[in-house]
Amino acid sequence: MTPTRSLTFLLMDAPYEQSRTGTAFRLMDAALRLGFAVRVFAYEGAVSLPVTQQKPHPNAMHGRSVEEEAHPVPHVWVSSLMQRATERGTPLDWVNCGLCVDERGATEVVAGVRRGSPADFWKMVTETDNALIIPTR
């Protein structure tokens, strides 16, 4: 049996700040579909991506309801990635930096997201086939 190939992603942007995060989600989804094990280390504001308290909202300025606005909620994307990994039988390890979690109070997160430290990122990078760092500006 061929060993599973793996990719590691380091995310830093908070929800709704940059399109880089959406691009990273698309890359992770593609990697899972191709059978790659995916490792994610969320650092700084990115620890808020899987926070479950985020809610979609209407857009009063444009007169759209919650349904019409269809505002994306990052924790739904993270849940979808977790579900895709489960369906495909492909590992997805999402680690939120514990120091960053404490600073931001980002404690209620999607099932499967775990708390860790920068040492987890070091381990991920040393054990992966390739790493993609998506920094803040």
C-alpha positions, -999 to +999 in steps of 0.1 A: +000+000+000+013+035-009+018+058+021-006+088+021+008+120+008+003+150+030+001+187+029+004+212+058-012+246+058-004+275+082-032+300+083-030+334+100-059+356+088-090+361+109-124+354+093-135+378+066-102+396+064-086+384+032-095+362+002-064+342+009-083+321+035-111+312+010-083+301-014-067+280+013-101+263+020-104+255-017-069+241-018-075+220+013-108+206-003-089+198-035-062+180-015-087+159+004-105+150-028-072+138-042-065+117-012-039+139+006-038+139+043-043+176+053-028+192+084-038+228+094-022+250+120-043+280+127-023+309+142-031+345+152-066+355+140-071+322+121-080+305+153-114+322+149-121+304+116-137+273+133-156+293+160-192+281+161-207+313+174-204+330+140-238+336+124-250+346+090-267+379+088-291+398+065-280+429+045-303+457+054-285+481+031-294+460+001-328+448+016-318+411+016-329+385+042-304+361+058-314+335+031-310+360+002-277+373+015-263+337+019-234+352+039-206+326+042-197+315+077-161+301+081-170+275+107-194+259+082-165+257+057-143+240+084-171+216+092-174+208+055-137+200+053-140+178+083-170+160+067-151+156+034-122+141+051-144+116+070-163+107+038-130+101+019-113+083+048-085+109+045-069+124+076-076+161+085-058+174+115-068+210+124-048+225+153-056+259+168-027+276+185-036+276+222-019+309+230-038+326+202-071+309+214-066+323+249-058+358+236-090+358+214-114+338+235-119+314+205-128+284+226-161+271+211-150+255+179-161+229+153-158+192+164-124+178+154-105+210+159-079+206+186-058+229+207-021+229+203+011+249+203+037+261+178+055+228+185+026+211+167+033+232+137+070+222+138+060+185+140+036+189+111+062+205+089+088+179+096+064+151+088+047+165+057+054+163+020+050+200+016+038+231+035+020+262+024+023+292+046-006+317+041+006+348+061-010+380+070+002+411+052 
